[in-house]
Every structure is written in C-alpha cells, then in structure tokens.
Amino acid sequence: MFPSTFRRLEVFIAVVEAGGFIAGAERLGISHPSISNHVKALERQVGCKLFVRRKGLGSNLTEQGRRLYERATRLVQEANLLTRDLAPNRAGLKRPRFTLSTQRVLAEYVLRRPICDFVRDEENIELVVDAGTFEEAIETIANGNVDLGCVINFGPIAELESEVIGQERIGFFVAPHHPLARRKKISIAELREQPFVSTRRDGHYGQMIFNSLASIGLSDYRVVHQIQEGAVLNELAAQGRVVACGFVPAAEAFLHNTLLVELSVDAPPLLADLHLIFPPRRRPGRLATNFAEILRRGDFASYRAGKPNLRQRR
C-alpha cells in the first residue's frame, strides 16, 4: 500500500508543479496514460476529485486537491529526508566490522596513530574501539566479543595466552622547578623521601605501577594524591612539588612542552610489556590479522614526533 501511495503522490505533485498532465509526464519520463492512471487511482483512494478538468483550460486543483498538495509535499520531503538519514546506516551494515579491545591509556597514547593509519588503508571498514580498564579489556577478549585485544602489563597475563610485541617504559616525572629536576642521577633512597602522586592502587594499572616500583626496591614511598586519569596526574606534578610515576607515553606531551622533566633514577629501567591477544576459540579474521601485523612491525615511539625511540623489542 505505502509504496504505491507514495508513487501516486509523487506523480500528483509532478502534475501540479509542472502545470499539467502532459508536462508532468515529461518531467517524470513516463507516458501520459500512466500519469492519468496514477491520478485516477489516487482520487479513488482519497475519495474525491483532485483536478477540475476542462477542455482547453488545463487542469486546476480542487479545494481538496490543494489541501492534498500541501500535505503531500511535506510528506514526500520528510520521506526523502528519512531515506537520506538511514542510507549511511544501511551502507554501514554491509561494511566489514573490526573490533579492538584495549586499555584507555593505550588507545589514547600508543595505539592512536596505528589505528588511524589502519583505517586510512582500510577505509571501507567499520571500526569499533572498546577502550576501558585492563580488567574490562581482558573480560571482553576472553568472552570472544572482539576481534583482537591489546593490553599493557608488567609481566605475563595469567588469564589468556598472549604475544609480547614490545615494551614501553615507566618513568618518574617532576616539574622543572622541583629540587630533583636538575640532578643527573637520583638514588632510590632519595626518591623514597619525596611525596608522590600516583594512580589508584585498587585498579590493575595502579597495582602494576606499584609492583614495578617494588621490583627496584621502592615499595614504601609516600603517596599524597591518588588520581586515576593520567593527564590530571601529570598536571598535578607539573604544578606542584610531587613526583609522578607512570606510563612514559602518557607524559610525553608534558615533556615536549617542558612542563615536566623525567628523572634519571639509579635503577634498572622499568619496562611494561605490550601484549597482543587473539580471543580464544575464535578464528582470526583478515582485519584482525592485518592490524596485528601492523602492531608487530610498528615502532610506536616513532609515531610520537620528535621523541627518541622508547620502545624495545624482545
């Protein structure tokens, strides 16, 4: 019913706007008898005459025809707008879909450019990035709800089989005016005396940082602020006399703008592993395989302009 009704309305509108049946037929590229049949069918459907037909005087609208024209014009316009609004969604359903689960800190500071480059090369795909906490990412990957996972961890991941594709450093940062900022080498004992701003320890990321510091003998440091968001954590360090400890990529914008300086600590480098994870019991698709290969061969530090290569491969 609806398709035929809209076609009849389109024909009716064409006749009115073109000024007659013959002109309407020419506008639509259909025959004059076809125009007449559509209009007659529409008149039967609405139950009244739409045109006053007089030989030699053309076709004028009746009062009912005028009212129908006003409403039909708005109706057809709304239908066309709705079609245009829904068209991208219909097209999107046909595009290959690639879903990636990762941690927010990785999505924002490490994977951002590789993701954008991947989408540029695979422009017809639908990309979904599920960025959350470590625990959320691991659960999503384990349940097989994504095509690929990428997380950072200090050491192996017990829950899933993973591939270590690189490492990123954990560092110590202070404001340029901090007493330790100009020191060439700082001992663990000196660092222990300083107040820290740190990620909350009740989450996996905060616990990972704590375990990293404990591995170099710094387990009893004094935390004065606990901040979950890396940008806020670094901002506090830039404005105060506290030491921030965290993921180096998350601090690089502050380092580049000389809002923070990285301390040189007399201890082995703290390296967190970058893990690539394919969901268990799920065959890797083409897009997941391609993106995984980009991550395997990519030098993530090179994406961060003007910075030395901080990433180390095993």
Secondary structure as a PSIPRED ss2 file (coil, helix, strand):
# PSIPRED VFORMAT (PSIPRED V4.0)

   1 M C   1.000  0.000  0.000
   2 F H   0.000  1.000  0.000
   3 P H   0.000  1.000  0.000
   4 S H   0.000  1.000  0.000
   5 T H   0.000  1.000  0.000
   6 F H   0.000  1.000  0.000
   7 R H   0.000  1.000  0.000
   8 R H   0.000  1.000  0.000
   9 L H   0.000  1.000  0.000
  10 E H   0.000  1.000  0.000
  11 V H   0.000  1.000  0.000
  12 F H   0.000  1.000  0.000
  13 I H   0.000  1.000  0.000
  14 A H   0.000  1.000  0.000
  15 V H   0.000  1.000  0.000
  16 V H   0.000  1.000  0.000
  17 E H   0.000  1.000  0.000
  18 A H   0.000  1.000  0.000
  19 G C   1.000  0.000  0.000
  20 G C   1.000  0.000  0.000
  21 F H   0.000  1.000  0.000
  22 I H   0.000  1.000  0.000
  23 A H   0.000  1.000  0.000
  24 G H   0.000  1.000  0.000
  25 A H   0.000  1.000  0.000
  26 E H   0.000  1.000  0.000
  27 R H   0.000  1.000  0.000
  28 L H   0.000  1.000  0.000
  29 G C   1.000  0.000  0.000
  30 I C   1.000  0.000  0.000
  31 S C   1.000  0.000  0.000
  32 H H   0.000  1.000  0.000
  33 P H   0.000  1.000  0.000
  34 S H   0.000  1.000  0.000
  35 I H   0.000  1.000  0.000
  36 S H   0.000  1.000  0.000
  37 N H   0.000  1.000  0.000
  38 H H   0.000  1.000  0.000
  39 V H   0.000  1.000  0.000
  40 K H   0.000  1.000  0.000
  41 A H   0.000  1.000  0.000
  42 L H   0.000  1.000  0.000
  43 E H   0.000  1.000  0.000
  44 R H   0.000  1.000  0.000
  45 Q H   0.000  1.000  0.000
  46 V H   0.000  1.000  0.000
  47 G C   1.000  0.000  0.000
  48 C C   1.000  0.000  0.000
  49 K C   1.000  0.000  0.000
  50 L C   1.000  0.000  0.000
  51 F E   0.000  0.000  1.000
  52 V E   0.000  0.000  1.000
  53 R E   0.000  0.000  1.000
  54 R E   0.000  0.000  1.000
  55 K C   1.000  0.000  0.000
  56 G C   1.000  0.000  0.000
  57 L C   1.000  0.000  0.000
  58 G E   0.000  0.000  1.000
  59 S E   0.000  0.000  1.000
  60 N E   0.000  0.000  1.000
  61 L E   0.000  0.000  1.000
  62 T C   1.000  0.000  0.000
  63 E H   0.000  1.000  0.000
  64 Q H   0.000  1.000  0.000
  65 G H   0.000  1.000  0.000
  66 R H   0.000  1.000  0.000
  67 R H   0.000  1.000  0.000
  68 L H   0.000  1.000  0.000
  69 Y H   0.000  1.000  0.000
  70 E H   0.000  1.000  0.000
  71 R H   0.000  1.000  0.000
  72 A H   0.000  1.000  0.000
  73 T H   0.000  1.000  0.000
  74 R H   0.000  1.000  0.000
  75 L H   0.000  1.000  0.000
  76 V H   0.000  1.000  0.000
  77 Q H   0.000  1.000  0.000
  78 E H   0.000  1.000  0.000
  79 A H   0.000  1.000  0.000
  80 N H   0.000  1.000  0.000
  81 L H   0.000  1.000  0.000
  82 L H   0.000  1.000  0.000
  83 T H   0.000  1.000  0.000
  84 R H   0.000  1.000  0.000
  85 D H   0.000  1.000  0.000
  86 L H   0.000  1.000  0.000
  87 A H   0.000  1.000  0.000
  88 P H   0.000  1.000  0.000
  89 N H   0.000  1.000  0.000
  90 R H   0.000  1.000  0.000
  91 A H   0.000  1.000  0.000
  92 G H   0.000  1.000  0.000
  93 L H   0.000  1.000  0.000
  94 K H   0.000  1.000  0.000
  95 R C   1.000  0.000  0.000
  96 P C   1.000  0.000  0.000
  97 R E   0.000  0.000  1.000
  98 F E   0.000  0.000  1.000
  99 T E   0.000  0.000  1.000
 100 L E   0.000  0.000  1.000
 101 S E   0.000  0.000  1.000
 102 T E   0.000  0.000  1.000
 103 Q E   0.000  0.000  1.000
 104 R H   0.000  1.000  0.000
 105 V H   0.000  1.000  0.000
 106 L H   0.000  1.000  0.000
 107 A H   0.000  1.000  0.000
 108 E H   0.000  1.000  0.000
 109 Y H   0.000  1.000  0.000
 110 V C   1.000  0.000  0.000
 111 L C   1.000  0.000  0.000
 112 R H   0.000  1.000  0.000
 113 R H   0.000  1.000  0.000
 114 P H   0.000  1.000  0.000
 115 I H   0.000  1.000  0.000
 116 C H   0.000  1.000  0.000
 117 D H   0.000  1.000  0.000
 118 F H   0.000  1.000  0.000
 119 V H   0.000  1.000  0.000
 120 R H   0.000  1.000  0.000
 121 D H   0.000  1.000  0.000
 122 E C   1.000  0.000  0.000
 123 E C   1.000  0.000  0.000
 124 N C   1.000  0.000  0.000
 125 I C   1.000  0.000  0.000
 126 E E   0.000  0.000  1.000
 127 L E   0.000  0.000  1.000
 128 V E   0.000  0.000  1.000
 129 V E   0.000  0.000  1.000
 130 D E   0.000  0.000  1.000
 131 A E   0.000  0.000  1.000
 132 G E   0.000  0.000  1.000
 133 T C   1.000  0.000  0.000
 134 F H   0.000  1.000  0.000
 135 E H   0.000  1.000  0.000
 136 E H   0.000  1.000  0.000
 137 A H   0.000  1.000  0.000
 138 I H   0.000  1.000  0.000
 139 E H   0.000  1.000  0.000
 140 T H   0.000  1.000  0.000
 141 I H   0.000  1.000  0.000
 142 A H   0.000  1.000  0.000
 143 N C   1.000  0.000  0.000
 144 G C   1.000  0.000  0.000
 145 N C   1.000  0.000  0.000
 146 V C   1.000  0.000  0.000
 147 D C   1.000  0.000  0.000
 148 L E   0.000  0.000  1.000
 149 G E   0.000  0.000  1.000
 150 C E   0.000  0.000  1.000
 151 V E   0.000  0.000  1.000
 152 I E   0.000  0.000  1.000
 153 N E   0.000  0.000  1.000
 154 F C   1.000  0.000  0.000
 155 G C   1.000  0.000  0.000
 156 P C   1.000  0.000  0.000
 157 I C   1.000  0.000  0.000
 158 A C   1.000  0.000  0.000
 159 E C   1.000  0.000  0.000
 160 L C   1.000  0.000  0.000
 161 E C   1.000  0.000  0.000
 162 S C   1.000  0.000  0.000
 163 E E   0.000  0.000  1.000
 164 V E   0.000  0.000  1.000
 165 I E   0.000  0.000  1.000
 166 G E   0.000  0.000  1.000
 167 Q E   0.000  0.000  1.000
 168 E E   0.000  0.000  1.000
 169 R E   0.000  0.000  1.000
 170 I E   0.000  0.000  1.000
 171 G E   0.000  0.000  1.000
 172 F E   0.000  0.000  1.000
 173 F E   0.000  0.000  1.000
 174 V E   0.000  0.000  1.000
 175 A C   1.000  0.000  0.000
 176 P C   1.000  0.000  0.000
 177 H C   1.000  0.000  0.000
 178 H C   1.000  0.000  0.000
 179 P C   1.000  0.000  0.000
 180 L C   1.000  0.000  0.000
 181 A C   1.000  0.000  0.000
 182 R C   1.000  0.000  0.000
 183 R C   1.000  0.000  0.000
 184 K C   1.000  0.000  0.000
 185 K C   1.000  0.000  0.000
 186 I E   0.000  0.000  1.000
 187 S C   1.000  0.000  0.000
 188 I H   0.000  1.000  0.000
 189 A H   0.000  1.000  0.000
 190 E H   0.000  1.000  0.000
 191 L H   0.000  1.000  0.000
 192 R H   0.000  1.000  0.000
 193 E C   1.000  0.000  0.000
 194 Q C   1.000  0.000  0.000
 195 P E   0.000  0.000  1.000
 196 F E   0.000  0.000  1.000
 197 V E   0.000  0.000  1.000
 198 S E   0.000  0.000  1.000
 199 T C   1.000  0.000  0.000
 200 R C   1.000  0.000  0.000
 201 R C   1.000  0.000  0.000
 202 D C   1.000  0.000  0.000
 203 G C   1.000  0.000  0.000
 204 H H   0.000  1.000  0.000
 205 Y H   0.000  1.000  0.000
 206 G H   0.000  1.000  0.000
 207 Q H   0.000  1.000  0.000
 208 M H   0.000  1.000  0.000
 209 I H   0.000  1.000  0.000
 210 F H   0.000  1.000  0.000
 211 N H   0.000  1.000  0.000
 212 S H   0.000  1.000  0.000
 213 L H   0.000  1.000  0.000
 214 A H   0.000  1.000  0.000
 215 S C   1.000  0.000  0.000
 216 I C   1.000  0.000  0.000
 217 G C   1.000  0.000  0.000
 218 L C   1.000  0.000  0.000
 219 S C   1.000  0.000  0.000
 220 D C   1.000  0.000  0.000
 221 Y C   1.000  0.000  0.000
 222 R E   0.000  0.000  1.000
 223 V E   0.000  0.000  1.000
 224 V E   0.000  0.000  1.000
 225 H E   0.000  0.000  1.000
 226 Q E   0.000  0.000  1.000
 227 I C   1.000  0.000  0.000
 228 Q C   1.000  0.000  0.000
 229 E C   1.000  0.000  0.000
 230 G H   0.000  1.000  0.000
 231 A H   0.000  1.000  0.000
 232 V H   0.000  1.000  0.000
 233 L H   0.000  1.000  0.000
 234 N H   0.000  1.000  0.000
 235 E H   0.000  1.000  0.000
 236 L H   0.000  1.000  0.000
 237 A H   0.000  1.000  0.000
 238 A H   0.000  1.000  0.000
 239 Q H   0.000  1.000  0.000
 240 G C   1.000  0.000  0.000
 241 R C   1.000  0.000  0.000
 242 V C   1.000  0.000  0.000
 243 V E   0.000  0.000  1.000
 244 A E   0.000  0.000  1.000
 245 C E   0.000  0.000  1.000
 246 G E   0.000  0.000  1.000
 247 F E   0.000  0.000  1.000
 248 V H   0.000  1.000  0.000
 249 P H   0.000  1.000  0.000
 250 A H   0.000  1.000  0.000
 251 A H   0.000  1.000  0.000
 252 E H   0.000  1.000  0.000
 253 A H   0.000  1.000  0.000
 254 F H   0.000  1.000  0.000
 255 L H   0.000  1.000  0.000
 256 H H   0.000  1.000  0.000
 257 N C   1.000  0.000  0.000
 258 T C   1.000  0.000  0.000
 259 L C   1.000  0.000  0.000
 260 L C   1.000  0.000  0.000
 261 V E   0.000  0.000  1.000
 262 E E   0.000  0.000  1.000
 263 L C   1.000  0.000  0.000
 264 S C   1.000  0.000  0.000
 265 V E   0.000  0.000  1.000
 266 D C   1.000  0.000  0.000
 267 A C   1.000  0.000  0.000
 268 P C   1.000  0.000  0.000
 269 P C   1.000  0.000  0.000
 270 L E   0.000  0.000  1.000
 271 L E   0.000  0.000  1.000
 272 A E   0.000  0.000  1.000
 273 D E   0.000  0.000  1.000
 274 L E   0.000  0.000  1.000
 275 H E   0.000  0.000  1.000
 276 L E   0.000  0.000  1.000
 277 I E   0.000  0.000  1.000
 278 F C   1.000  0.000  0.000
 279 P C   1.000  0.000  0.000
 280 P C   1.000  0.000  0.000
 281 R C   1.000  0.000  0.000
 282 R C   1.000  0.000  0.000
 283 R C   1.000  0.000  0.000
 284 P C   1.000  0.000  0.000
 285 G C   1.000  0.000  0.000
 286 R H   0.000  1.000  0.000
 287 L H   0.000  1.000  0.000
 288 A H   0.000  1.000  0.000
 289 T H   0.000  1.000  0.000
 290 N H   0.000  1.000  0.000
 291 F H   0.000  1.000  0.000
 292 A H   0.000  1.000  0.000
 293 E H   0.000  1.000  0.000
 294 I H   0.000  1.000  0.000
 295 L H   0.000  1.000  0.000
 296 R H   0.000  1.000  0.000
 297 R H   0.000  1.000  0.000
 298 G C   1.000  0.000  0.000
 299 D C   1.000  0.000  0.000
 300 F H   0.000  1.000  0.000
 301 A H   0.000  1.000  0.000
 302 S H   0.000  1.000  0.000
 303 Y H   0.000  1.000  0.000
 304 R C   1.000  0.000  0.000
 305 A C   1.000  0.000  0.000
 306 G C   1.000  0.000  0.000
 307 K C   1.000  0.000  0.000
 308 P C   1.000  0.000  0.000
 309 N C   1.000  0.000  0.000
 310 L C   1.000  0.000  0.000
 311 R C   1.000  0.000  0.000
 312 Q E   0.000  0.000  1.000
 313 R C   1.000  0.000  0.000
 314 R C   1.000  0.000  0.000
